[in-house]
Amino acid sequence: MTELKQKLSQNLCYNVYMETQTLSSVDTFVNDYNQLFNVPSIKASCAICNQYKNEHPNEFKTSDWSIDKHRKRFMDWMSGQRPEALEILRNLK
């Protein structure tokens, strides 16, 4: 079990998300997000993240991604997208 999943399984997610601001690359964000939400229909990819970033530039003062800051907003944004649009983005390299 990954460290992130262990923290969530111990009901520490509130403290983890409220007390930390871990900045990372988009690749790390995608990996962490997909580990947290292991559901094929909501899998993230770098292309999907870049589309989100293009549509929400004010959330990114730097190029860093934070699972703490962007997880919920990104999930909400993804749920509002058409599945076929996400599939096209997912297939981009």
Biopython code that builds the backbone (N, CA, C, O; Angstrom):
import numpy as np
from Bio.PDB.StructureBuilder import StructureBuilder

atoms = [
    (1, "MET", "N", (0.857, -1.184, 0.000)),
    (1, "MET", "CA", (0.000, 0.000, 0.000)),
    (1, "MET", "C", (0.899, 1.242, 0.000)),
    (1, "MET", "O", (1.853, 1.324, 0.774)),
    (2, "THR", "N", (0.595, 2.182, -0.852)),
    (2, "THR", "CA", (1.407, 3.388, -0.926)),
    (2, "THR", "C", (1.192, 4.240, 0.316)),
    (2, "THR", "O", (0.198, 4.100, 1.030)),
    (3, "GLU", "N", (2.146, 5.119, 0.548)),
    (3, "GLU", "CA", (2.065, 6.007, 1.714)),
    (3, "GLU", "C", (0.801, 6.850, 1.673)),
    (3, "GLU", "O", (0.156, 7.061, 2.699)),
    (4, "LEU", "N", (0.446, 7.334, 0.480)),
    (4, "LEU", "CA", (-0.750, 8.166, 0.333)),
    (4, "LEU", "C", (-2.012, 7.386, 0.679)),
    (4, "LEU", "O", (-2.888, 7.901, 1.373)),
    (5, "LYS", "N", (-2.112, 6.140, 0.198)),
    (5, "LYS", "CA", (-3.276, 5.321, 0.515)),
    (5, "LYS", "C", (-3.305, 4.948, 1.986)),
    (5, "LYS", "O", (-4.382, 4.854, 2.576)),
    (6, "GLN", "N", (-2.132, 4.731, 2.597)),
    (6, "GLN", "CA", (-2.092, 4.421, 4.018)),
    (6, "GLN", "C", (-2.647, 5.579, 4.836)),
    (6, "GLN", "O", (-3.413, 5.370, 5.776)),
    (7, "LYS", "N", (-2.265, 6.786, 4.482)),
    (7, "LYS", "CA", (-2.762, 7.957, 5.205)),
    (7, "LYS", "C", (-4.274, 8.078, 5.074)),
    (7, "LYS", "O", (-4.971, 8.394, 6.038)),
    (8, "LEU", "N", (-4.774, 7.818, 3.857)),
    (8, "LEU", "CA", (-6.215, 7.890, 3.656)),
    (8, "LEU", "C", (-6.941, 6.794, 4.416)),
    (8, "LEU", "O", (-8.007, 7.028, 4.986)),
    (9, "SER", "N", (-6.360, 5.585, 4.425)),
    (9, "SER", "CA", (-7.021, 4.479, 5.109)),
    (9, "SER", "C", (-7.024, 4.668, 6.618)),
    (9, "SER", "O", (-7.837, 4.063, 7.317)),
    (10, "GLN", "N", (-6.134, 5.489, 7.121)),
    (10, "GLN", "CA", (-6.085, 5.760, 8.559)),
    (10, "GLN", "C", (-6.926, 6.982, 8.923)),
    (10, "GLN", "O", (-6.837, 7.501, 10.035)),
    (11, "ASN", "N", (-7.743, 7.433, 7.973)),
    (11, "ASN", "CA", (-8.596, 8.613, 8.186)),
    (11, "ASN", "C", (-7.789, 9.857, 8.523)),
    (11, "ASN", "O", (-8.236, 10.702, 9.299)),
    (12, "LEU", "N", (-6.615, 9.969, 7.945)),
    (12, "LEU", "CA", (-5.787, 11.137, 8.167)),
    (12, "LEU", "C", (-5.842, 12.110, 6.998)),
    (12, "LEU", "O", (-5.086, 13.081, 6.959)),
    (13, "CYS", "N", (-6.730, 11.854, 6.050)),
    (13, "CYS", "CA", (-6.724, 12.679, 4.845)),
    (13, "CYS", "C", (-7.003, 14.145, 5.161)),
    (13, "CYS", "O", (-6.433, 15.022, 4.512)),
    (14, "TYR", "N", (-7.863, 14.439, 6.138)),
    (14, "TYR", "CA", (-8.143, 15.831, 6.477)),
    (14, "TYR", "C", (-6.873, 16.524, 6.935)),
    (14, "TYR", "O", (-6.561, 17.619, 6.466)),
    (15, "ASN", "N", (-6.145, 15.907, 7.838)),
    (15, "ASN", "CA", (-4.906, 16.504, 8.316)),
    (15, "ASN", "C", (-3.859, 16.587, 7.214)),
    (15, "ASN", "O", (-3.152, 17.588, 7.100)),
    (16, "VAL", "N", (-3.760, 15.555, 6.417)),
    (16, "VAL", "CA", (-2.783, 15.557, 5.339)),
    (16, "VAL", "C", (-3.065, 16.699, 4.381)),
    (16, "VAL", "O", (-2.152, 17.440, 4.017)),
    (17, "TYR", "N", (-4.324, 16.854, 3.964)),
    (17, "TYR", "CA", (-4.639, 17.865, 2.976)),
    (17, "TYR", "C", (-4.671, 19.274, 3.550)),
    (17, "TYR", "O", (-4.448, 20.236, 2.815)),
    (18, "MET", "N", (-4.937, 19.417, 4.809)),
    (18, "MET", "CA", (-5.004, 20.747, 5.397)),
    (18, "MET", "C", (-3.650, 21.244, 5.882)),
    (18, "MET", "O", (-3.452, 22.453, 5.999)),
    (19, "GLU", "N", (-2.726, 20.357, 6.162)),
    (19, "GLU", "CA", (-1.460, 20.770, 6.757)),
    (19, "GLU", "C", (-0.281, 20.722, 5.795)),
    (19, "GLU", "O", (0.780, 21.258, 6.114)),
    (20, "THR", "N", (-0.426, 20.115, 4.658)),
    (20, "THR", "CA", (0.700, 20.003, 3.749)),
    (20, "THR", "C", (0.408, 20.701, 2.441)),
    (20, "THR", "O", (-0.748, 20.822, 2.033)),
    (21, "GLN", "N", (1.421, 21.143, 1.808)),
    (21, "GLN", "CA", (1.330, 21.716, 0.475)),
    (21, "GLN", "C", (2.498, 21.182, -0.334)),
    (21, "GLN", "O", (3.440, 21.915, -0.634)),
    (22, "THR", "N", (2.438, 19.920, -0.683)),
    (22, "THR", "CA", (3.501, 19.278, -1.426)),
    (22, "THR", "C", (3.363, 19.631, -2.900)),
    (22, "THR", "O", (2.360, 19.305, -3.534)),
    (23, "LEU", "N", (4.367, 20.291, -3.434)),
    (23, "LEU", "CA", (4.350, 20.659, -4.836)),
    (23, "LEU", "C", (5.100, 19.605, -5.631)),
    (23, "LEU", "O", (6.117, 19.074, -5.186)),
    (24, "SER", "N", (4.584, 19.315, -6.808)),
    (24, "SER", "CA", (5.203, 18.274, -7.613)),
    (24, "SER", "C", (4.982, 18.552, -9.090)),
    (24, "SER", "O", (4.311, 19.511, -9.473)),
    (25, "SER", "N", (5.554, 17.703, -9.891)),
    (25, "SER", "CA", (5.367, 17.813, -11.331)),
    (25, "SER", "C", (4.004, 17.231, -11.706)),
    (25, "SER", "O", (3.349, 16.570, -10.901)),
    (26, "VAL", "N", (3.604, 17.491, -12.928)),
    (26, "VAL", "CA", (2.327, 16.964, -13.403)),
    (26, "VAL", "C", (2.369, 15.435, -13.422)),
    (26, "VAL", "O", (1.356, 14.789, -13.154)),
    (27, "ASP", "N", (3.522, 14.852, -13.732)),
    (27, "ASP", "CA", (3.639, 13.388, -13.754)),
    (27, "ASP", "C", (3.375, 12.788, -12.375)),
    (27, "ASP", "O", (2.689, 11.773, -12.255)),
    (28, "THR", "N", (3.917, 13.412, -11.347)),
    (28, "THR", "CA", (3.701, 12.936, -9.974)),
    (28, "THR", "C", (2.246, 13.105, -9.581)),
    (28, "THR", "O", (1.670, 12.227, -8.939)),
    (29, "PHE", "N", (1.643, 14.232, -9.962)),
    (29, "PHE", "CA", (0.230, 14.462, -9.670)),
    (29, "PHE", "C", (-0.633, 13.380, -10.319)),
    (29, "PHE", "O", (-1.517, 12.820, -9.671)),
    (30, "VAL", "N", (-0.383, 13.087, -11.581)),
    (30, "VAL", "CA", (-1.157, 12.068, -12.305)),
    (30, "VAL", "C", (-1.026, 10.722, -11.604)),
    (30, "VAL", "O", (-2.020, 10.026, -11.396)),
    (31, "ASN", "N", (0.195, 10.359, -11.242)),
    (31, "ASN", "CA", (0.432, 9.085, -10.568)),
    (31, "ASN", "C", (-0.308, 9.018, -9.234)),
    (31, "ASN", "O", (-0.992, 8.034, -8.951)),
    (32, "ASP", "N", (-0.174, 10.057, -8.419)),
    (32, "ASP", "CA", (-0.844, 10.087, -7.109)),
    (32, "ASP", "C", (-2.362, 10.071, -7.261)),
    (32, "ASP", "O", (-3.057, 9.349, -6.546)),
    (33, "TYR", "N", (-2.868, 10.866, -8.191)),
    (33, "TYR", "CA", (-4.316, 10.945, -8.413)),
    (33, "TYR", "C", (-4.866, 9.584, -8.836)),
    (33, "TYR", "O", (-5.891, 9.136, -8.324)),
    (34, "ASN", "N", (-4.185, 8.937, -9.766)),
    (34, "ASN", "CA", (-4.661, 7.644, -10.255)),
    (34, "ASN", "C", (-4.543, 6.558, -9.191)),
    (34, "ASN", "O", (-5.327, 5.608, -9.203)),
    (35, "GLN", "N", (-3.593, 6.671, -8.277)),
    (35, "GLN", "CA", (-3.508, 5.716, -7.173)),
    (35, "GLN", "C", (-4.655, 5.923, -6.193)),
    (35, "GLN", "O", (-5.215, 4.959, -5.672)),
    (36, "LEU", "N", (-4.999, 7.171, -5.947)),
    (36, "LEU", "CA", (-6.102, 7.466, -5.028)),
    (36, "LEU", "C", (-7.440, 7.033, -5.595)),
    (36, "LEU", "O", (-8.278, 6.494, -4.872)),
    (37, "PHE", "N", (-7.646, 7.265, -6.883)),
    (37, "PHE", "CA", (-8.917, 6.989, -7.534)),
    (37, "PHE", "C", (-8.688, 5.965, -8.626)),
    (37, "PHE", "O", (-8.547, 6.316, -9.797)),
    (38, "ASN", "N", (-8.651, 4.718, -8.251)),
    (38, "ASN", "CA", (-8.349, 3.642, -9.179)),
    (38, "ASN", "C", (-9.615, 3.200, -9.922)),
    (38, "ASN", "O", (-10.050, 2.053, -9.822)),
    (39, "VAL", "N", (-10.186, 4.148, -10.668)),
    (39, "VAL", "CA", (-11.392, 3.902, -11.452)),
    (39, "VAL", "C", (-11.077, 4.277, -12.898)),
    (39, "VAL", "O", (-10.731, 5.427, -13.168)),
    (40, "PRO", "N", (-11.187, 3.342, -13.824)),
    (40, "PRO", "CA", (-10.788, 3.618, -15.217)),
    (40, "PRO", "C", (-11.456, 4.841, -15.839)),
    (40, "PRO", "O", (-10.825, 5.547, -16.626)),
    (41, "SER", "N", (-12.702, 5.102, -15.507)),
    (41, "SER", "CA", (-13.410, 6.214, -16.152)),
    (41, "SER", "C", (-12.917, 7.579, -15.681)),
    (41, "SER", "O", (-13.212, 8.586, -16.324)),
    (42, "ILE", "N", (-12.179, 7.639, -14.581)),
    (42, "ILE", "CA", (-11.682, 8.932, -14.104)),
    (42, "ILE", "C", (-10.158, 8.975, -14.035)),
    (42, "ILE", "O", (-9.599, 9.764, -13.274)),
    (43, "LYS", "N", (-9.485, 8.142, -14.814)),
    (43, "LYS", "CA", (-8.027, 8.151, -14.849)),
    (43, "LYS", "C", (-7.538, 9.475, -15.422)),
    (43, "LYS", "O", (-8.039, 9.949, -16.441)),
    (44, "ALA", "N", (-6.564, 10.054, -14.759)),
    (44, "ALA", "CA", (-5.954, 11.291, -15.234)),
    (44, "ALA", "C", (-4.803, 10.965, -16.179)),
    (44, "ALA", "O", (-4.271, 9.855, -16.169)),
    (45, "SER", "N", (-4.434, 11.928, -16.978)),
    (45, "SER", "CA", (-3.254, 11.835, -17.830)),
    (45, "SER", "C", (-2.632, 13.226, -17.887)),
    (45, "SER", "O", (-3.258, 14.212, -17.498)),
    (46, "CYS", "N", (-1.412, 13.296, -18.368)),
    (46, "CYS", "CA", (-0.745, 14.599, -18.476)),
    (46, "CYS", "C", (-1.514, 15.526, -19.412)),
    (46, "CYS", "O", (-1.630, 16.722, -19.142)),
    (47, "ALA", "N", (-2.039, 14.987, -20.507)),
    (47, "ALA", "CA", (-2.799, 15.807, -21.459)),
    (47, "ALA", "C", (-4.070, 16.364, -20.820)),
    (47, "ALA", "O", (-4.418, 17.523, -21.044)),
    (48, "ILE", "N", (-4.758, 15.552, -20.033)),
    (48, "ILE", "CA", (-5.970, 16.020, -19.345)),
    (48, "ILE", "C", (-5.597, 17.097, -18.339)),
    (48, "ILE", "O", (-6.281, 18.116, -18.239)),
    (49, "CYS", "N", (-4.519, 16.883, -17.595)),
    (49, "CYS", "CA", (-4.067, 17.885, -16.620)),
    (49, "CYS", "C", (-3.693, 19.191, -17.314)),
    (49, "CYS", "O", (-4.004, 20.271, -16.812)),
    (50, "ASN", "N", (-3.035, 19.100, -18.451)),
    (50, "ASN", "CA", (-2.653, 20.316, -19.181)),
    (50, "ASN", "C", (-3.879, 21.066, -19.683)),
    (50, "ASN", "O", (-3.888, 22.297, -19.693)),
    (51, "GLN", "N", (-4.910, 20.344, -20.098)),
    (51, "GLN", "CA", (-6.155, 20.992, -20.516)),
    (51, "GLN", "C", (-6.796, 21.712, -19.328)),
    (51, "GLN", "O", (-7.258, 22.846, -19.453)),
    (52, "TYR", "N", (-6.816, 21.041, -18.183)),
    (52, "TYR", "CA", (-7.359, 21.666, -16.969)),
    (52, "TYR", "C", (-6.573, 22.930, -16.626)),
    (52, "TYR", "O", (-7.154, 23.967, -16.307)),
    (53, "LYS", "N", (-5.261, 22.832, -16.696)),
    (53, "LYS", "CA", (-4.404, 23.985, -16.377)),
    (53, "LYS", "C", (-4.655, 25.134, -17.346)),
    (53, "LYS", "O", (-4.671, 26.294, -16.936)),
    (54, "ASN", "N", (-4.850, 24.826, -18.629)),
    (54, "ASN", "CA", (-5.143, 25.866, -19.622)),
    (54, "ASN", "C", (-6.469, 26.559, -19.333)),
    (54, "ASN", "O", (-6.609, 27.759, -19.566)),
    (55, "GLU", "N", (-7.439, 25.809, -18.829)),
    (55, "GLU", "CA", (-8.753, 26.384, -18.533)),
    (55, "GLU", "C", (-8.807, 27.088, -17.176)),
    (55, "GLU", "O", (-9.722, 27.873, -16.925)),
    (56, "HIS", "N", (-7.846, 26.819, -16.308)),
    (56, "HIS", "CA", (-7.821, 27.415, -14.963)),
    (56, "HIS", "C", (-6.439, 27.983, -14.647)),
    (56, "HIS", "O", (-5.803, 27.537, -13.691)),
    (57, "PRO", "N", (-5.961, 28.946, -15.417)),
    (57, "PRO", "CA", (-4.596, 29.455, -15.220)),
    (57, "PRO", "C", (-4.380, 30.156, -13.881)),
    (57, "PRO", "O", (-3.251, 30.199, -13.391)),
    (58, "ASN", "N", (-5.429, 30.704, -13.281)),
    (58, "ASN", "CA", (-5.270, 31.410, -12.008)),
    (58, "ASN", "C", (-4.935, 30.488, -10.846)),
    (58, "ASN", "O", (-4.472, 30.953, -9.805)),
    (59, "GLU", "N", (-5.160, 29.196, -11.004)),
    (59, "GLU", "CA", (-4.835, 28.243, -9.942)),
    (59, "GLU", "C", (-3.354, 27.879, -9.932)),
    (59, "GLU", "O", (-2.885, 27.208, -9.013)),
    (60, "PHE", "N", (-2.622, 28.318, -10.946)),
    (60, "PHE", "CA", (-1.227, 27.923, -11.093)),
    (60, "PHE", "C", (-0.333, 29.149, -11.147)),
    (60, "PHE", "O", (-0.125, 29.731, -12.212)),
    (61, "LYS", "N", (0.192, 29.538, -9.996)),
    (61, "LYS", "CA", (1.126, 30.657, -9.954)),
    (61, "LYS", "C", (2.497, 30.196, -10.459)),
    (61, "LYS", "O", (3.283, 30.999, -10.962)),
    (62, "THR", "N", (2.772, 28.902, -10.319)),
    (62, "THR", "CA", (3.978, 28.286, -10.862)),
    (62, "THR", "C", (3.533, 27.091, -11.695)),
    (62, "THR", "O", (2.336, 26.863, -11.872)),
    (63, "SER", "N", (4.480, 26.343, -12.198)),
    (63, "SER", "CA", (4.117, 25.161, -12.994)),
    (63, "SER", "C", (3.878, 23.937, -12.120)),
    (63, "SER", "O", (3.583, 22.859, -12.636)),
    (64, "ASP", "N", (4.002, 24.088, -10.803)),
    (64, "ASP", "CA", (3.864, 22.957, -9.887)),
    (64, "ASP", "C", (2.409, 22.557, -9.684)),
    (64, "ASP", "O", (1.496, 23.381, -9.734)),
    (65, "TRP", "N", (2.232, 21.271, -9.455)),
    (65, "TRP", "CA", (0.929, 20.701, -9.128)),
    (65, "TRP", "C", (0.966, 20.229, -7.689)),
    (65, "TRP", "O", (1.999, 19.748, -7.222)),
    (66, "SER", "N", (-0.121, 20.357, -6.993)),
    (66, "SER", "CA", (-0.222, 19.892, -5.619)),
    (66, "SER", "C", (-1.457, 19.003, -5.499)),
    (66, "SER", "O", (-2.572, 19.441, -5.779)),
    (67, "ILE", "N", (-1.254, 17.759, -5.083)),
    (67, "ILE", "CA", (-2.395, 16.862, -4.879)),
    (67, "ILE", "C", (-3.320, 17.454, -3.821)),
    (67, "ILE", "O", (-4.535, 17.258, -3.863)),
    (68, "ASP", "N", (-2.730, 18.179, -2.873)),
    (68, "ASP", "CA", (-3.506, 18.807, -1.803)),
    (68, "ASP", "C", (-4.424, 19.903, -2.343)),
    (68, "ASP", "O", (-5.589, 19.992, -1.955)),
    (69, "LYS", "N", (-3.901, 20.723, -3.224)),
    (69, "LYS", "CA", (-4.650, 21.883, -3.719)),
    (69, "LYS", "C", (-5.542, 21.546, -4.915)),
    (69, "LYS", "O", (-6.666, 22.040, -4.998)),
    (70, "HIS", "N", (-5.067, 20.729, -5.823)),
    (70, "HIS", "CA", (-5.755, 20.537, -7.092)),
    (70, "HIS", "C", (-6.635, 19.301, -7.183)),
    (70, "HIS", "O", (-7.455, 19.198, -8.095)),
    (71, "ARG", "N", (-6.484, 18.365, -6.260)),
    (71, "ARG", "CA", (-7.213, 17.093, -6.338)),
    (71, "ARG", "C", (-8.720, 17.289, -6.469)),
    (71, "ARG", "O", (-9.319, 16.777, -7.414)),
    (72, "LYS", "N", (-9.335, 18.001, -5.564)),
    (72, "LYS", "CA", (-10.795, 18.166, -5.537)),
    (72, "LYS", "C", (-11.297, 18.952, -6.743)),
    (72, "LYS", "O", (-12.265, 18.559, -7.394)),
    (73, "ARG", "N", (-10.632, 20.061, -7.032)),
    (73, "ARG", "CA", (-11.067, 20.886, -8.169)),
    (73, "ARG", "C", (-10.904, 20.142, -9.486)),
    (73, "ARG", "O", (-11.754, 20.226, -10.372)),
    (74, "PHE", "N", (-9.798, 19.413, -9.601)),
    (74, "PHE", "CA", (-9.560, 18.632, -10.814)),
    (74, "PHE", "C", (-10.615, 17.539, -10.963)),
    (74, "PHE", "O", (-11.124, 17.318, -12.062)),
    (75, "MET", "N", (-10.945, 16.859, -9.877)),
    (75, "MET", "CA", (-11.958, 15.810, -9.906)),
    (75, "MET", "C", (-13.321, 16.397, -10.301)),
    (75, "MET", "O", (-14.035, 15.808, -11.113)),
    (76, "ASP", "N", (-13.677, 17.537, -9.740)),
    (76, "ASP", "CA", (-14.938, 18.190, -10.092)),
    (76, "ASP", "C", (-14.966, 18.575, -11.572)),
    (76, "ASP", "O", (-15.974, 18.392, -12.255)),
    (77, "TRP", "N", (-13.840, 19.113, -12.056)),
    (77, "TRP", "CA", (-13.756, 19.510, -13.455)),
    (77, "TRP", "C", (-13.895, 18.284, -14.353)),
    (77, "TRP", "O", (-14.624, 18.324, -15.345)),
    (78, "MET", "N", (-13.201, 17.193, -14.016)),
    (78, "MET", "CA", (-13.271, 15.980, -14.842)),
    (78, "MET", "C", (-14.681, 15.423, -14.900)),
    (78, "MET", "O", (-15.121, 14.950, -15.948)),
    (79, "SER", "N", (-15.391, 15.475, -13.781)),
    (79, "SER", "CA", (-16.751, 14.916, -13.769)),
    (79, "SER", "C", (-17.705, 15.726, -14.646)),
    (79, "SER", "O", (-18.755, 15.221, -15.044)),
    (80, "GLY", "N", (-17.356, 16.959, -14.946)),
    (80, "GLY", "CA", (-18.191, 17.797, -15.801)),
    (80, "GLY", "C", (-17.836, 17.715, -17.281)),
    (80, "GLY", "O", (-18.492, 18.348, -18.108)),
    (81, "GLN", "N", (-16.810, 16.948, -17.624)),
    (81, "GLN", "CA", (-16.378, 16.824, -19.014)),
    (81, "GLN", "C", (-17.085, 15.666, -19.702)),
    (81, "GLN", "O", (-17.468, 14.688, -19.060)),
    (82, "ARG", "N", (-17.251, 15.785, -20.993)),
    (82, "ARG", "CA", (-17.830, 14.685, -21.772)),
    (82, "ARG", "C", (-16.831, 13.531, -21.810)),
    (82, "ARG", "O", (-15.643, 13.754, -22.048)),
    (83, "PRO", "N", (-17.291, 12.311, -21.581)),
    (83, "PRO", "CA", (-16.381, 11.152, -21.579)),
    (83, "PRO", "C", (-15.574, 11.009, -22.863)),
    (83, "PRO", "O", (-14.400, 10.639, -22.823)),
    (84, "GLU", "N", (-16.200, 11.301, -24.001)),
    (84, "GLU", "CA", (-15.468, 11.162, -25.263)),
    (84, "GLU", "C", (-14.359, 12.205, -25.395)),
    (84, "GLU", "O", (-13.326, 11.933, -26.008)),
    (85, "ALA", "N", (-14.560, 13.390, -24.829)),
    (85, "ALA", "CA", (-13.514, 14.419, -24.853)),
    (85, "ALA", "C", (-12.335, 13.995, -23.974)),
    (85, "ALA", "O", (-11.178, 14.180, -24.352)),
    (86, "LEU", "N", (-12.629, 13.431, -22.807)),
    (86, "LEU", "CA", (-11.557, 12.950, -21.931)),
    (86, "LEU", "C", (-10.806, 11.794, -22.582)),
    (86, "LEU", "O", (-9.587, 11.690, -22.444)),
    (87, "GLU", "N", (-11.524, 10.925, -23.290)),
    (87, "GLU", "CA", (-10.871, 9.789, -23.950)),
    (87, "GLU", "C", (-9.924, 10.264, -25.034)),
    (87, "GLU", "O", (-8.837, 9.710, -25.197)),
    (88, "ILE", "N", (-10.322, 11.280, -25.773)),
    (88, "ILE", "CA", (-9.440, 11.847, -26.808)),
    (88, "ILE", "C", (-8.179, 12.413, -26.159)),
    (88, "ILE", "O", (-7.070, 12.170, -26.634)),
    (89, "LEU", "N", (-8.349, 13.163, -25.081)),
    (89, "LEU", "CA", (-7.186, 13.713, -24.375)),
    (89, "LEU", "C", (-6.309, 12.617, -23.786)),
    (89, "LEU", "O", (-5.082, 12.712, -23.815)),
    (90, "ARG", "N", (-6.944, 11.573, -23.250)),
    (90, "ARG", "CA", (-6.204, 10.465, -22.639)),
    (90, "ARG", "C", (-5.302, 9.781, -23.667)),
    (90, "ARG", "O", (-4.221, 9.300, -23.327)),
    (91, "ASN", "N", (-5.746, 9.739, -24.910)),
    (91, "ASN", "CA", (-4.996, 9.051, -25.959)),
    (91, "ASN", "C", (-3.908, 9.908, -26.594)),
    (91, "ASN", "O", (-3.137, 9.410, -27.414)),
    (92, "LEU", "N", (-3.832, 11.172, -26.234)),
    (92, "LEU", "CA", (-2.772, 12.038, -26.752)),
    (92, "LEU", "C", (-1.460, 11.689, -26.058)),
    (92, "LEU", "O", (-1.449, 11.363, -24.871)),
    (93, "LYS", "N", (-0.397, 11.754, -26.771)),
    (93, "LYS", "CA", (0.933, 11.472, -26.185)),
    (93, "LYS", "C", (1.662, 12.744, -25.920)),
    (93, "LYS", "O", (2.792, 12.717, -25.431)),
]
sb = StructureBuilder()
sb.init_structure("model")
sb.init_model(0)
sb.init_chain("A")
sb.init_seg("    ")
for serial, (resi, resn, name, xyz) in enumerate(atoms, 1):
    if name == "N":
        sb.init_residue(resn, " ", resi, " ")
    sb.init_atom(name, np.array(xyz, "f"), 0.0, 1.0, " ", f" {name:<3s}", serial, name[0])
structure = sb.get_structure()
